[in-house]
Amino acid sequence: MSSNLKPRSNFGAAEIDHRKALLEVADLMVQQRSLPEFLAALAERLGTVAASEFFNLYLHDPARNVMRLHIPESKDLASAPIEVPVMDSPGGFAWQTQKPLVVSKVTAETRFPSLMNLLKDKGIRSYCALPLTTPEKRVGALGLGSSRASAYSEKNLRLLRRVAQLVAYAVEKVLTREALEQEKKRLQVLLEVNTTLVSTRDLGKLLPKISGFIRRVIRYDYGSVAVCDEAAHELSLYPLDPVLTQDPVGTDTTVPVKEAPAGHVLLLERETKIFGREDLVGIRSGFVSQMLEQGVQSLCCVPLVMRNGTLGTLNLASREHNAFIAQDLDFLKQVAAQLAVALDNARAYLEIAELKDKLGEKQLYLVDEIRSEQKTYLEENREREEEFREIVGESPALGQALAQAQAVAATDTTVLILGETGTGKELMARAIHRMSGRKERNFLTINCAAIPAELLETELFGQEKGSFPEARAHKIGVLELAYGGTLLLDEIGDLPLELQPKLLRVLQEGEFERVGSTRTIGANVRLMAATNRDLTKKAAEGRFRSDLFYRLNVFSVRMPALRERREDIPQLVRHFVRKFSRLMGKSIETIPNELMEGLQRWDWPGNVRELEHFVQMSVITTPGTVLRGSLPQLQELASGTVEHKLEEVERDYILQALRGTRGKISGMNGAATKLGMKRTTLQSRMRKLKIERSEYVL
């Protein structure tokens, strides 16, 4: 293996220039790179610090309590890690004792024979291992080797300890980022698994799809689902990949429970179990012998657990030793939980089909009840649907957001829409819904900040009559009303902590219960969320569950601020002028250039909503065909000097609309429609402007 470190001629020169060297190592902490790329870059940086021709990294694996030895082979590539027991390596010794280990003469060192022989072959005469530790974690150890004997004195180690401290932080950052990316990938796969399980009941089509999803996260050679027939004491085995002719399961087959590793899991442990080759040899059955002949070295069996018992197991086999790690088990348990529900539902579906044949036209689901409540809930949304059919603008920033929306629309993936207040997050959610396969079904929105915490739970999940003193009637929540469609959770950052586990269950398991009920209800709904908050920061501070954040943030779309797409302002202004002119019965034909240029220069802290508000006020105060707007007033808005005057104009206009509808707020002939607002927006403005009912209902 060729060296990728270039030693300096004398160590003293490196120490004199140690500040520059430390800065070069520190630079790694802010660079985004994978672990192999990081190791190659680290090798280059270390060449400026110490006279070393050899570099390696030890990372501790807490799940297996071993050290994973990484040795960069070239500038661009790092070899696969070698797994060694903790105390069988200098790095493990340094990691456990938290002290540097110095080998002044490699030829005289009798411990750690494997690494010492490697060092001898490469002409390395002295070696040191330094612990890599941060305040939160013991990460591993850093190894350096030199062609000079006794190259690492106590004086030299003072500098190397500082280097190791920086490397520890950098390694922890790389590993954390990779873990988060891997977790995000696992969550996205889980969501796709859920979508497939909900839409596919044919086992022959379902299992290959599940196999494809799992293979995106975990490498394995053979897979199957074992369904237990307790009466016959047999397992029915269904290959995940029936097209693989070398699959030891072959085609669908049965095997006695006691002869299969899955049977041992079901009969004894009843929990996830990993079998090594020695474990498989100990079972002594023809079925296991067939697996061993195919070269299986590792087997993982995950129970398919339901509320009323265990249905069977999900089984993955590999030709590699120790092929499955702890993170894999967590992922497989979640896949198995969803798969168990799907298989149980498929069995129940067959039973229901038989029952429906006997009952004729009798309905088993209260469709009419849901449709009735949907009609009431959606009446206002459908009346104004046309207002949300167009996102105005052609700027590159908006185009990027639209491209992201188009890419994700065809899937059922959860979408998190980010952006400042007033950027049009709900409008984007509606656009995604219209481009999706659910476009013929309902789109509902619930604002997590506008509804009191004590009422939000029943709005989301529904309630049973008598579930609490105020629950005087049965209520269906929006998760049921949106069945088959899309639900947008606006201002998701304000969702109370106590409700977040229930929403997490909807995302993970696709089910929930009404308040006061024990009956589980399936949630066939696509969830989208919108926020102007920094959820990453809230999660770090413990004010938002991190697991829920990762579930929501599978795919994010960022709505650009209006100041980032100033070229769209003229088009938006013309759009709003036409809109409000039509609603107010005016004929505005001209927008002065000076006014338009001033609008384009303004930063619009309230974004499109602020621009719309300004145009609305301008249309109200325009008597003729030329739009009248005050640039000085616009420039003073930030200090609030004209806000009071604008609010007075707005208050009078809202009161006029309310009196004209005799106090009716919503509906086709309501004040909200005449003002071009959503009902909730109008009610919010009425509260802010302190408009009392006695002022408009005489």
C-alpha positions, 0 to 999 in steps of 0.5 A: 500500500503506497503512502499518502503522507509527505513527511517534513525533513525535521519535526522541529520545523513542523512544530514551529509552524504548528499554528498553520498546521492546526488551522489546516486540520481545523478546516476539515471540521467545516467541510462537507464530505463522506468518511472516505473523502474525509480520511483522504483529506485528513491524511494530506493535512496530517502530512503538514503536522508530523513526520509520518509515512503511515496514518490510520483511524480507529472508530469504536462501534458501541453496538459490537464493542469493537474497533473499526480500523480504517487505513486510507489507501490513496488520495481518493479512496479509503479501504473498507474498515477492518474489525478488531477487538478493542484490546487487540489494537493500539487504537483500542488500547488508547481509546479505552485508557484515554492515554497515548500509546507510543511504540518507539521500536516497532520491531521490539513490540510483541503486542498487536502482532497483526498491525505491527507486521503490517508496519514492518512491511511498510518500513515503519519503525515507530508508531503512536496512537492517540485517543479521539475524544470530545466532551460528549463521546469517546470517538476512537483513536488516531494512529501515526507511523514514522520511518524513524525510530523514537520519532514521537517524544513527549514534546512532539506529543503535546502538539499531536494531542491538540491535533487529535482533539481537532480530529475528534471533533471533525470525525464526530461531525462527519459521522453525525452527518452520515448518520442523519443522512442514513436515517433520512434515507431509512425514513423515506424508504419507510414511507414508500413501504407504507404507501406500497403496503396500503395500495397493494394486497397481492402478495406476489406483487407486494413482496418484490416491492418490499425487497426493493425498498429494503435493498436500498438500505441493507445489503442481503442475498436472500429474503423471505416472509414466514407465516405461521400456521399454529394448527399445522405447526408449519411455516409457509415461506414466501420469497421476497425475490421469487425470481432468484433461482438460487434462493434457498427458499426456492418457490413457496414452500412449507417447513416444520416450525422446529426446523426453521430458524424463524420457528426458533424465534417464534417459539422461544425468543419472540424477538428479533434475533441474528444467527451466525454460522455457528448458530445455524449449524446448531439447529441441525435440520435439512432446511438449514443445511440447504441454507449453509450449502448456499453459503449463508453466514448470517441470518436475521429474523424479525417477528411480524407482531400484531395486537393479537399475536405474532403472524410470522417473521421477516427473514434476511440472509447474507453470505457475509459474516456479521452482515447486520448491525443495530441500525439495521435492526431498528429499520427492519423492525419498523418495516416488519411492523408495517408488513404485519399490519398489511398482511393482517389487513389482506387476510381481513380483506378476504374475510370481509369480501366473503362477508360482503358476498353474504350480506349483499349490499350492506355497507361495512363502512360509514361512507355517508357519515363521512361524506356528509361531514366532509361537505360541511367542512369543505364548503368554503374551501371549494368555493374559493378553490379557483383562487389558488390555481395559479402561482404568480411569477417566473423568477428562477428562485420560484422556478426552483421551488416549483421544480421541487414540487413537481418532482415530489408531487407524484409520490405520497412522500411527506413534504415540509414546506419552508418559508417566511410568513406570507411567501405562499406556503399553503398555495404551494401545498395546493399546487402539489396536491393538484399535481398528485394522484390524489388530486380528485380527492380532498385537500384540507388545511388545519392551522396548528397555531390558530386552534387552542391546544385543548381543541386541536386534538379533537380537530385532528383526530376526532372524538367520541361522544362523552369522551370528556365533559364538553364532548356532547356529540360525536365528531370526525377529525380532519384525518378522517375527513381527508381520507384518500386526499391531502392534509396540510398541517400549517404552522407545524412548529406550534403543534403542542408537544403532547400531540406530537407522538400521536402524529408520529404514529400516523406517519409511522404506522398509518393509524390513530384513534379518536379521542375517547375511543379504542378503535384503531382507524387507518389514515389513508392521507398524504401529510404535508406540513408548513412552517416559518420556524427553524424546526432544527433549532426547536428540535435541538432545544427539545421543543419539537420531537426530533423523530417527528421532524425527520419524518416530516422533513423527508422532502422539503420545498423552500418558498423564496422570500419576495426580496429574492424574486423582485422580478416577479413583483410587477406580475404580482402587482398586476394580478392583485390589481385585477383581482381587487378591481373586479371584487370592488367593481373598479376599472384600474387600467394604469400602474405608474412606473414610479410606483412600480419601481418603488415597489420593486425596491422595497424589501417586503418583510411580509412578502407576498401577503404584505404586497397584496395588502398594500395593493388592496389598500391602494385599490380602495383609495384609488378613485379613477383608472390610475392606481394611486399608491404612496411610496413615502407611506410604503417606506415608513411602514417599517417604523409603523408611522402610517400603520394606524392610518392603513388599519383605519382604512382597512377597518372601515372597508371590512365593516362595510363588507360585513354590513353589506352581508348582514354579518355573514362571514363565510360562504358564497355571499359572505364578507370573506368572499367579497373581500377576497380573503379566506374565512380564517384570515378575515376572522384574524384581521377582525380580532386584530382590528377589534371589530365587534359584532355589535358594529356590523349587526344592527 
